Amino acid sequence: RARERLRANLVRRGVDLSGAGLTAPVPASLMTSTVQAATLTAAGRATLTGILSARAIALSKAVLGGMSMTTLKTTWTVFLALGALVVGPGLFLRQGLAAKRLPTSPPLSQAVASLESPKAETPAGSATKDDTKKSVYDPSPVSRRWWAIMNLVEKNQLEPCSRSDMIMAGATALLNAAKVPPPADLERRAAAIENAEQLATLLAAIWPRTGDGPDAKWETALFEGLFKKIPGEPQLLTADYARVANQLSSNRYVGIGVQLAINNDEHLPQIVNAFRGGAARKAGAVSGDLLIEVEGKSTHQVEMKQIVDWLRGEEGSSVTIVVRKPGAAQSRTYRLTRAVIPFDTLLGYRRGSDDSWTYRIDPATAVGYVWVNSLRASTLHELRKLENRLQAEGCRALVLDFRMSVGQGVLHHAALVADGLLDGGLMWRVRDAHGDVQEFRADRECLCRDWPLAVLVDKNCAERAQGAVIAALQDNGRVIVVGEPTKCDGGVNSVVPLPESGEALVLRTARMERAIKDKSWPVQPDHLVPLTDAQREAVLTWLRHKEQAELPAGTEDRPPEDPQLHKAVELLQAALEAKAAKGKP
């Protein structure tokens, strides 16, 4: 992928490469280490490239936690069969849909439960009656983890709190969860701690000796209390979560391409969506089918997490599923090969034939429409291909709809998209925790050059990568922003690995500064156009349906009443008329 990206950049700058110019073989060891480094960055170092979506993290935790699905009307979704990875933002299912629908699981429960501290074993024959009820607690694993987290926070966090404050926050949360009053000298002891061994001594002294629950319960409370104290909504990711986030972000989902929810009437998983290009859809599985067997094992009343475990696997491996229509007796068997299923991040105005889209809003106008469903590594490439399609349809102006846009927001992906739409200029600056400033500038490539552009935003837009793109385009006078004030705060989150454990922290490591210095966050629209609750729900439903391979039964592909889109079209038509009046083509 690195070679291909380099090749594309060089060709764009006029350097002609032969087919072998960038095809040197890569040793397996180098490939492995490079992928690991790209996923989590150099050990102990923050990166300024990540703007990891909080909703995407919540998705991965919810899915990895094996949460039970209750009904098709409950819009919990799961993307299935992610190679050898534990399912996560993408279970792999479609992160775009899932991130909007999955509830947030307790922030640390799964991460902590997977690393429950070991109990010291009692020698055979020496256990007393009391010993059989309680085990000796070894605080070392938790204290080392706690100390490592605080080290990374102090080194990388944009606005770190003091170590003594972090110790107090974790210890107090632990004791509150156990309903144990804190020692009178807790604050003094916390302030005096200088290393992990001293922290382990304190932890052993305050650890609840109730014997009524696993250690993971108290570890969860401790780390939740710690993270609440740290600014910027930090998150703890297991190695599985980090790998999953990277796979979705790079649009390299591996699986059979289905989205599931539990059908409560038959207590079976049901396909909510069979994605375009997925193995299941190609074989003949459709939305509404019940998944009744995986590799000969019945899925009746089986937890979703277990079904996911059966379905996931390596790219190129096979899995056999059996499906049937609800209430039907006849079933269908498919042998599927797991494969990469890239998801479209740019969707059109109306559905066309053969899974295609039409982009022109009205045949009487030259205004096109694109919904930016998410920002990923492939979005700029899709935009390049789309430019030709828009021109072929007669479009000369474009609405970019960022409402309900989600994704594994990565600042690099945002920079690619903003760069692709700008004819040079400063996009934004990034100031890190040490005061160092990095400028992000666009080059002279400009897609849809000389086209009037409008961007639609809503009050629920909190994705920082999307906010970066919108701000860069607005600050450079490239777009007219229509809608409601966003919630993008300009923060930059980075994935920082924890030493040895394979886990990682998502920390607020930097802040974006807008290209125009007197403009602040969040992004404000140039034209304020609010929606009523009924209008908002209708628009969101219309957008959600675009993600489905087929419209739900009884649903028409009819755009709803949308004052924001109407205003954007009105402004673009006026801009086209003004250009024509000046004699421009």
N, C-alpha and C positions, 0 to 999 in steps of 0.2 A: 504494500500500500504506500509505503514511503517512496519507493522508486517511482511508482506510477504518479504520485502527486508531484514529485520533482520533475518528472518528464513533462507533465502537463504545464507546469510553471515555466520551464525552459522553452518549450514549443511556443507558448503564448508570448514569450519575449524574443522570438525569432531564432532560437537555437534549434537546428534540425538534428535529431538524434537517430541513429540507426537502431534497428530492432534489438541489437545486442548491446547497445550503449549502456544500459542500466540493468543488466540481467545476470550479474554475477551471483552464483549460488550462495545461500546463506547457511552457515552451520546451524544444526539444530540447537546447540547450546546457546549460540548467539541469539537465535530467534526467540527461544524461551526467555532469556534474560531481558531482551529488548521489550517483549510484550509485557513482562512484569513491570519493567521500569516505566513503560508508557502508561500502564494502568494506574500505578500508584505514585509515580515520580521517584526521584532519587531518595534513598532512605534518609529520613530526618529533614528533608528539604521541602518547603512549601512551593507550590507552583502557582503562577498567576493565570493559568489557563482554565481553571475549573470554575464553573458557576453551577454547581450541582443542584438540581431541583429538589427542594424539600419534599414535594409531592412524589417525585420519583423514588426518593429514598423511602418514603413511607410505603409506597407500593411494594418495593422489594422486601421490606420487612414484613408486610402483611402477607405476601405470598409465601416467603420463606417460612413464615410461622405456621403454615398449613392451616390457615383459618377456615372454618367451616362455611360453605356456601349454603344459603337457606332457601332461596326462591329465585326464579327467573326474574321476577319483578324487582328483586334486590339487585342493583346493578353492580355487584362485585364481579370482577372478571379475572381470568387467569390465562396467560399465554403459555402454550404448552410445548414441552419437550425440548428444553434447551440443552442440547449436547450433554456433556459430562458435567455441566455446571448445575449447581442447585438453582432452581427456578427463582427468578427475581424479577426486576423490572424488565420483564419480559418473560416470564415463566416460560414464562415467557410466553407472554402473550403480548399483545400490543400495548406498549407502554402508553401510547397516546390515549387509548380508551381507559386502560386500567388506572392510570394515574388520576383520572377524574372521578373514578367510581369507588375505588377501594378505600375503606376506612383506615385510619391510622392505627396500627397496633402499638402497644406500649413500646416506647422508644428503644429500650435496651433489653427487654425480657428475653428475646430469642438469642441475642448475642451473648448475654450472660449465661443463659441456660446451657448453651453449647459448651461453655467452659467452666462448668461448676467446679468449685475448688474441691480437691480430693480430701477425704477424711483420713486421718491417721488410723492404721489398722491396729486392733488390740490383739496381742499374742494369744494364741490358742490356749484355753484353759485358765486365762487370767481375768476374764470378764466378770464383773460383778453385776448385780441386778440393775444398778443405776447405769453401769457402762453400756448395757444392752440397749438403753433408751437414748443415750447421748454419745456422740463421738467427739473426739478431740479435734478442735478446729485449727487448721493450719492457715494462717493469714498471709503467707508469703506470696501465693499466686495473685491474690487480689491486690495486695500492697504494691507488688511490682508493676502490675497493670496500672494501678492508680498513679504511681510515681511516673511511669512512662508517659501517661496522658498529660500530666501536669507539665512535664518537661517540654512536650510538643506545644502545649498551649503557650507557655512562656516564650518559646522560641519563635512561634509562627503566628499566633493570634494577633489580629489587628489591634484590639484593645484588651489585652490580657488583664485578669485580676490577679491579686497576689496569691502566692502559694498557700499562705496561711488561711486566706479566705476560701480557697478551694478545698483545703482540708476540713475546715469548719463546715462548709456546705455539705460535703459528702458524709461526714460523721454525724451531723445533726439530722440529715435525711434518713440515715440508717437507724438512728435511735428513735426518731419519730415513727418510722414504720413499725418498729418493734414495741412502741409505746413504753419506752424506757427513758427515764429522765437523764439528761446529760450530766456528766460529772461537773462539779463546781469549777474545777480547774481546766476544763476542756480547751478553752480559748488560749490559755497560757501554754498548755502542752502542744497545741497545734502550731503556735508561733515558734516554738523551740525546735521543731523537727527539721533536720538538715539532710536526711538521706532515707532511702527506702527501708533500711533496717529499723530505724526509729519509727517510721510510719507503720511498719508491721507490728512493732511493740504496742503502739497506740491502738491499732485495729484489734489485736488480740484482747486488749483490756476492755474494749467497748462492744465487742461482737456479742449479739444477743445469744443468751444461753437458754432460749425457751424450748428448743427441741421439738417445735411444732411445725417445722417447715424446712424445705431444702435451703442450702446456702444461697442458691441462685436468687431466691426471693429477697434476701438482704443485699446481695450484690446489686440487683436491679435498683433497689431503693437508693443505695449509696451513689451509683453512677448517675441516676436520674437527678439526684440532688446536686451532684457536682456539675452536670451539664447545664442545669438551670441557672447556675451562678455565672457561667461563662457567656459573654455577649456573643450574639451572632448565630444562635440556634445550632450549636455543634451537634454532630451525629457520630455514632460509633458504628462502623461497618465491619462485618466479618469479611474474611477473604472472599467468600462466595458472593456477598453483596457487591463488593468492589468489582469482581470479574463480570458480574451481571450488568452493572451500570456501564462498564466499558463496552460490552457487546451491543447493548441497545444504542448507546451513543454513536457508535461507528456504523449503525444500521447493518449489523451482521447477525441478525437473529437466526438461530438454527433450530429447526423443529418441523412439525407437520403443518403448522399454520392454522390452528383453531383457537377459538375463544370459548370458554366453557362457563356454565353456571349450573347449579343443581336444580333439577326439576322436582319440586316437592310432591307432585302428584304421583310420580313413579319412582322417586328416590334414586334417580339416575342422573349422571352428568348430561347436559344437553348443549349442543353446539349453538352458541349465540351468534358466532360469525365464523365462516370458513373463508380465510383471507385470500384475496386475489394472488395468484402465483404460488400458493401453498400446495403441498402434496395432497392434503385431504380434499381440497376443492377440485384439484385436477383429476383425482380418482373418482369423484362423484359425490362426496359428502357435501351436504348443504346445511345452511342454517336451519335449526329446528330438529335436526336428527338427534336421537338419543344415542349416547355412547354406551353400549351394553357389555362389551368385552374388550380387554387389552391383553394381547398375547395369551388368550385362552382363559384369562381370569375375569370373573364377573365384577362389574363395577357397582352392582346394586348395594346401596347403603354403605358404600366405601367412602372414607374421607377424601376430600379433594387432593390433599397433600399426597396421599398414597397413589392416587390415580396419576398425578403429575410425575411421581417417581417412576411409575411404569412407562409413561410416555416419553420421558426425556431420554436423550442419548446423543452419541457422537454424530457429527456430520457424516453422511454416507451410510450410516447404519439403518436397519429396517425395523419396523414394528407393524404388527397386524392388529387391526381394530375391527370390531363388528358394530354396526349401527343399524337403527331402524327408525321408522316414523313413529311418533307417539300414538299409542293405541293399536298399532299394526302388529301382525304376527310375523310377517316376513321380514327377515333381516338381510343385510348386505355386508360382505366381508371385503376389506381392502388391505393389501400389503403395501405399506408406505415406506418411502425412503426419506429420512430426515435430511433437510437441505437448508441452505441459506435462503431466507425469504426477506428480501428488502421491502420495507414499507414505504409507500409514497408519502412524502411530507408535504407535497403541494397538490391540492385537489381543486377541481373546477366548480363551475356554477351549476351545471345540470349534467346528469348522467347521459352518456352516449351509448352506442352499441359496443359490444365486445370489451366491456370494462373500461371504456374510454370516457373522456369528459369533453363537454363543450364549455368554453370560457367566456364567450361573448354574452353579456347580460341581456342585450336587446338588439335584434337585427337592425334596428333603426339608428343605433349609435355605435361608435367605435370604441366603446369602453369594455375592457375585459375584467374578469374577476378571478382571483386565486385565493383560496383559503390556505394559510400557512399553518398546517395542522401541528407541526413541530419543527424544531431546528436540530438537524443531525449532520453527520459528516457528508451525507449525500445531497443536502438541500441545494447547494450552489450548483452542482451538476444538473439536478433536476430543473433548476431555474434557467440554465443555459439551453437545455433542450426545449423548454417551454417557450422560450422567446420566439423560436421559429414557428411553433404551433400558433401562438397568438397572432403573429404577423399574417400567417396563412388564413386565419379566421377574420382578418380585417381589423384587428384591434390596434389602436394608436394611443390608448391611455389604459391605465391599469389600477384596479383596486386590490390592495394586499390586505386581507382580513386576518388580523392577529388575535381575534377574539377566540377564547377557548384554546389558544395555542399552548401546548405543553411540550415537555421533552427533557431528555438528559441534557440540560442546558450546559454547554461548554463554550467558554468565551472564544476559543479559536473558531468554532463553527459560526458564532455570531459575527466574528470579524470577516470570515470568508463571504458571508451573505451581504453584509454591509458594503464590503469592498467591491463585490460584484455589481452593486447598484450605484456606486459613486464614481464620478469622474475625478478622482484625486481628492485630497483634503484630509484633515485630521478627523478621525472617527471618535476617539476618546483617549483619555490618559488613565493609567492605572498606578495608584500610589500604594506601596506596600507598607508593612508594619515598621520598616526601618526608614521610611521617608523617601525611598528611591522611587522615581517616576519613570514609567515606560509609556511611550507614545505609540498609538496604533493609527497608521495612516493608510489610506486607500491608494491604489495605483490608478493608472489611466484606463483600465478596463471598465466599461460601463454598459451593462445590459439594459435594453429598452431605452437607449440613449435618446434624449429629446422628447421622451414620452412624459406627459403629466402623470404623476403617481399620487394615490391617496392611500392612507393606512387607517384601518378601523381598529380601535382599541376599546376595551370595556373596563369597568371598575374592578373586575376580579383578576385582571392580568397582573400577576406577581412574578412571572418568570424573568429572571435577571438577564438571560441571554437575549430573549425577545426584546426586553426593555433596552438593551444596548443597541440592537439594530435600529429600533424605532428612534431612539435619541440621536444616533449618528445621522440617520437620514433627515430628521427634522432640523438638526443643527446645521447641516450643510445645504438647507433649502431644497432638498430633493423631493420631499413629500409634503402633502397636506394631511395632518393628523386629525381624524374625526372620531368623536365618541365621548368617552368619559375618562377622568383622570385614572391612571394606572396605579398599581401598588409597588412597582419596581423600585427598589431602594438603592441601587447602584453598588451593592455589596458584591465582593468577589470571594467565592468559597473555593477552597482547594482540598484535594484528597491527599492527606499526609499519612504515610504508613507508620504503624507502630512497630518498633523493633522486635524481630524474632517471631511475633505471634501471627503474622499474616493479616492482622486486622488493620484498619485504617480509620483515621479521624477526618471528618469533614469540618474544616475550620474557616472562619472568616479571616482571610489573610490579607485582603487588600480592598481598596475602594476605587470604583471608576469615577473619574471626573469628566464631565461633559466637555465637548469641544468648545462650546461657548461658555466661558467661565461664569457668567452671571446667571446661567441656567442651572437649576438644581433638580434633584430627584424628588418625587417621581415625575415621569413624563406627563405633561399637561397637553390636552388636545388643542389644536388651533381653532377648531370649531366644536364647542361643547354641545353634544346632542345626547340627552339621556333617553333611556328606555323605561317604559312601565314594566312592572313585574310580569304582566302577561306577554308583552312583546319580548322581553328577555328570555322567558321560558320557551317561547315559540322559536326564537332564533337559535338558542342552544340545542333544541331538539332537531332542528333542521341541520345544524352543523354535525351533530352526533350521527345522524343518519348517513352523512357522507362517508363515514368510516366503515359502514357496513358494506359487505360484498353485494348484498341485495337489500332493497328497501323492505321494511317489515310489511307483512301482509296487510292490505287495506290502506297503505300509505302512498300518497302521491308525491312526486318530486316537484312540489310547488313551493317556491320561496315564500316565507311569511311576510307580514307587514314589518318593515325594517327601516325606521327613520334614519338610522346611521348610514346604511348603505345608500338609501335614496339621496341623502345629502352629499355623500361622496361622489355619486354619479353626476349630480347636479353641478358640483364644483369642477369635475373633470370635463364635462361638456362645455362649460363656460371657458375653461382653459383652452380647449381645442378650438373653440370659436374665436378666441382672442388670437391664437396663433395663425389661424386662417386669415383673419382680418389684417394681419401684418405681412401677409404674403409668404409665410413660411410653408414648406411642404407638409 
